[in-house]
Amino acid sequence: PYSSNYQTDPSSPPELPQHLMPPPSAIKTFGILHIILASFGLLCNLGGLAFVAAASSIFTSMKESMPEKDRLVFTYLEQVLSTNAALIWAQFLSGIVLTVMLFIAGIGLLKRKSIGRTASVVYGITSIGSKVVLAVVSLVYFREMNEQLTANFVQSQSGASPGLAMGGGSIMSEMFSFVTSCIYPFLTLILLNTGKVKEYLSAR
């Protein structure tokens, strides 16, 4: 006699074992997206690091070609770059860590391994958490930058200072960047934690 696990309605096709079922579309989709975004993130991080390394010489050459009264802004930007080196390195290092997580998660998902989903969940939590911390620090940083730019502009030229608008725009830009950057890790946490994905990968 056949096992009860294989007793099915003759009018319906037999149910395949879990490991033979086709994978949920989210697994392959996020596997590909993880690899693409990780590659893009790696390029952005390396490009940003190269710019920071060359920023001092760039600012120096730009200052030399500008009138004396306009050099104050670049002098202050050099000071900002120097005094906020810790924040810049924190952003760079967090970006590298998240990029590595995405590569591991993407490869795992494409190979249909449970580690792919686990790494994706860790990435999502770490990504959102680090973005919250860096966003708070960045808002404080830009507020301070705005105050300094306003004071320097008032001292160097007459009329209303563009520093206020610049600082406010920077804060709004940071807030918008924070919200949009959290969309992908949030979707990763939601769509890779569905019952079908968990059930499929748990049998692998």
N, C-alpha and C positions, 0 to 999 in steps of 0.2 A: 504493500500500500504506500501511496505517496504521502510525504509529510504535509501537515496542515498548512505549512508556509507556502506551499505551491498549489493548494486547492483554490481555484479561482472560478469565477462565473464563466461557463463556456462561451458566452456571448461577448465577453470582453477579453482583450489581450492580457497575457500574464504580466504581472508587475516585475520589472527588472530589479535585481539587487541594487542597493544604493551606489556601489562603486562603479556600476555600469550605466547609471543614469547620466544624461547629458548635463554638463555643469550649468549653473545659473549664469546668465549673461553678464551679471555684475563682476564675476571673477575675472573673466578675460578682459572686459572693458577697463576695469581699474588696474589690472596688470599692465596693460598697454599705456594707460594714462600715467601711472606711476613712473614708468621708465622714461617717458617723454618729459614729464615735469622734472624728474631728477636730473636728466641731461641738461635741460634748460637752466635749472637752478645751479648746477655746477658751473656752467659758463658765466652766469650772472655773478656768482660769488667770486670766481677768479678774475672776472673783468673789474668788479668793484675793488678787489684787493689791489689790482694793478693801478687803478686810478688813484687810490689813496696813497700808494707808494710814490706815484709821480706827481701828486697834487702840489707839493711844495714848489717844485721847479716850474710847474704850469702857472701857479699864482705869481711867482717871481717874474716870469717873462711877461705876463699880462700887465703887471703893475708898472713895469718899465716903459710900456707903450701908452700909459694913461696919464692924464693930468694929475698934479699933486693932490687936489681935493678929492679925486675919485679913487685914490689908492687906499683910503681908509677902510673901505669895505673889504678889500682883499686882504689887508693886514689883519682885520678882525677874523675873517674866515680861516686864515692860517692859525690864529690863536684858538679858534673853536675846534679845528681839526686836531690840534695838539692836546688841548685840555680834555677833549671827549674821546680820546683814543680808546679808553676802556669800553665805552659804549659801542664804538665801531667794531672793535674786536669781538665783543659779545654777539653782535649781529652776524658777523662773519662766521664765527664758530658755530652758532646755532644753526645757521644756514647749511654748513657742511654736515653737521650731525643729521639734520632732517633729510638732506640729500642722500646720505648713506642709508638711512632708514627706508626711504622710498625705493632705492635700488633693491634692497633686500626684499622688501614687501612685493615689489613688482615682479621680480624673478620668481619668488615663491608662489604668487598667484598664477603666473603663466605656467608654472609646473604643477599647479593644482595641489599645492601642499598647504597644510594647516598653518605652517609658520608664516605663510604669506598673509593670511588674515590676522594672525597675532601681531605681526610686525606692522600691519596697516593700522590696527587699533592703537598700538603704542605710538606710532607716528601721529595719528590724529590727536591724541591726548597731549603729547609733547609739543606738537605744533601750535595748538591753540593756547596751551599754557605759556609757552615761551613768547608768543605774540602778545599776550596780555601783559606780561612783565615788561617787554621791550616797548610796547605802546605807551605804558605809563611813564617809563623813563624818557621816551622820546618827546612826549608832551611837555614834560618838565624842561627838557633840554631845549625845545623850540621856544618855549615861553621865555626862558632866560636869554636865548639868542635874540628874540624880538626886543626885549628890553634893552639889551646892549646895542643892537643896531639902531634903535630909536635914539638913544642917548648920543651915539657917535654921529649920526646924521644931523641931529640938532646942533651939535658942536661944529660940524664941518660945513653946513650950508643953511641958508635961510629958508623959511617956508615950511610947509608940512612935511614931515618925514615919511618916506615910503616904507620905513621899517615896520610900522604898525600893520599895514596891509599885507606886507610880506610875511610877518609872523603869523597873523591870523590865517592867511592862506596856507601856510605850512601846517598849522594845527589841523585845519579842515582836511588837508590832503592826507595827513597821517591817520586821521580817523577813518577816512574813506578807504585808505589802503589797508587798515586793520580789518575792517568789515569784509572787504572783498577777499583778503588773503585767508580769512577763516572759512570761506565757503567750501573750498575743496576738502580740507580735513574734516569739516563737519559732515559733508556728504559721505566721506569715507567711513566715518563712525556709524552713520545711520544705515547705509546700503550694504555694508559688509558685516553687519550684525543681524541681518534677517535670519529667520529660522532655516530657510532653504540653503543659504550659504553655509551656515554653521553645520547643518546636517550633512551636506555634501562633503565639506572639507574634513569633518571629523572621521569620515570613513576612509580617508586617504592614508 
